[in-house]
Amino acid sequence: MRILLADDQPALRSAVRFLLEQEPDLLIVGEVVDVGGLMERVSALQPDLLLLDWELPGLNTVRRARHVINSLYAECPGLQIVVLSGRPEAGLHALASGADAFVSKADPPERLLATLRRVKLKSR
């Protein structure tokens, strides 16, 4: 599974990259630090999955997030989007905005891996 990681926190990107590099069927193909570069990277890389930080600069409202998520699906129809956030209450908004799944940044790494596997199976 080809993954694009969109988060503005270098430490989090590094930790997620390290975790996913341990999995033979998961490959991070790129990273984005704000919404400005997101559409371009999705278009160029055509990832299978986007790990999207709910607090990514440029996603400042639920309405904006919904618009961005819909635009991403239009640009890359097979794309799966998993939203990450340090605020567990953001999960309801993320799912209502069209994301395929939500994982809290406070959850153990195994939860993220299980969610990625579940989303991967759902896309088949």
N, C-alpha and C positions, 0 to 999 in steps of 0.2 A: 504494500500500500504506500503510495507516494503522498507525503504530507507536507503542507505549507504551514509554518508556524508564524502566527501574527500576534506579537506581544512586544510592548515597549520596554519591558524590564529585562536587561541583559542576564541577570542571575537566573531568572525563571527560564528564559530561552535556553541557557546553558544546561540547567538541570533537566529540562524536558528532552533536550537533544541527547544528553547522556543516557537517560532512561530508555529512549526509543532506539538508540544505537545498539542496545543489548538484544533487541528483538530482530531476528533475521528477516522477517517479512515486512518490517516497517522502515521507511526511508524518508528522512527529512530532505526535501528537495530545495527548500529555500526558507528565508525568514523575512518578515516585514515588521516595521516598527510603528507604522501609522496607516490610517485609512488611505492617505494619498497614494501610496505605492501598492495598495492591496489589489485593486482591480487589474493593474498592469501585470503584477506577478502571477495572479491567477490565470490571466489570459495567456501569458508566455509559458508558464510551467504546466498548466492543465493538471493540477494535483487531483488525487482521489479524495483527499480529505483536507479540510482546513481546521486547524486549532486556532480559534479566534478569541482573543482576550476581550471580554465585555467592556473593559475600560480602555480599550485601544484609543489613542488620540484620534478624534474625528467621529467616534461613536458616542456623542455626548447626549443623545436623547434616544428613547425607545423608538420613536418614529424614524429617526435617522438610521438606527440599527436595522430596523425592518426594511427600509429602503435599500441599504447596503446588502443585506442578506439576499433579498429578492434579485438584486442586480447580479450578485455573484452566481446564483443559480441560473440566471438567464445566460450569463457569459460561459458557464461551465456546467451544462445540464446534469452530468453524473456526479457532481461534487457533493460530498457529505460535509456538514459543518457541525463541529463540536465546540461549544462555547465554554471558556474557562473564566472564572471570576473568583476573587478573594471574598466576595460577598455572596454567600449561599442564597440569599433572597433574590438575587438576580436571575436565578434559574427559571422562575416562572415567566419573567419578561423575555428571556432568551428563547425559550421554547415557544412562547406566543408569537415571537417575531419570526419564527420559521426555522430555527436551528434544529438539527436532528437529535442533539443530545446536549447535556450540560454536566460539567464536572466542576466542583469547587476546588480552588487551589489549595484548600486546607485538607482535602481528602488524601488518603494514602495513595502512593503511586500505583498500587494494584488496581485501584478504582479507575484511574485513567486508562490503564491497559485493558481492563475488562470492557470499558465503554467503547474503546477503539475496536475491539474484536466484535462487539455486538453490532456496532454501526457497519463494520465491514461485512458481516453476515447479512445484514438487512439490505445492503446494496446489491446483493447478487440476484 
